[in-house]
Amino acid sequence: MRILGIDPGIATVGFGIVDSEKNKLSLVNYGVITTPAKTSLSSRLDRIYDDMTELCKAFSPDAIACEELFFNTNITTGISVAHGRGVLLLAGYKMGVQIFEYTPLQVKQAVVGYGRAEKRQVIYMVKNLLNMKSEPKPDDAADALAIAICHARSATSLIKKNGGDSPCSTT
């Protein structure tokens, strides 16, 4: 199964593509979609939509795993990110790819084994799980790979195979 992990944003969208076969993970590609800072929101959303569509065409994912939003303190930034996330989900849907959503807590639990893990711990585990020579950069791309890994573990979990409906294998 090929999984496209997405770390949503408006200025920077992280993406990570992972193949998962019989509990073995392999890295396909990763990177970021960026939009220019002094561009209108509509223009940025259009670019994100087009780039997401191109990723789907180029890599033919079987599933898209996207991180759910977590609002911390800056609600204005959160709203912009929510716009970008909506466009990402729409692009995946229009391309006919099944979409799965995970909270940051679920992603950390699936990758590190601890839902309150620090970012450096997540990056370290992503590097090791995917047999990478160096840590993935930037952080948005590393997060996207972690989201893809979370879905890979969810899709192969015993809970799913036994008819459960848990969205992540961390339960």
Secondary structure, DSSP 4 states (H G I P E B T S, - for coil): -EEEEEE--SSEEEEEEEEEETTEEEEEEEEEEE--TTS-HHHHHHHHHHHHHHHHHHH--SEEEEEPP---S-HHHHHHHHHHHHHHHHHHHHTT-EEEEE-HHHHHHHHHS-TT--HHHHHHHHHHHTT-SS--SSHHHHHHHHHHHHHHHHHT-HHHHTT---SSTT-
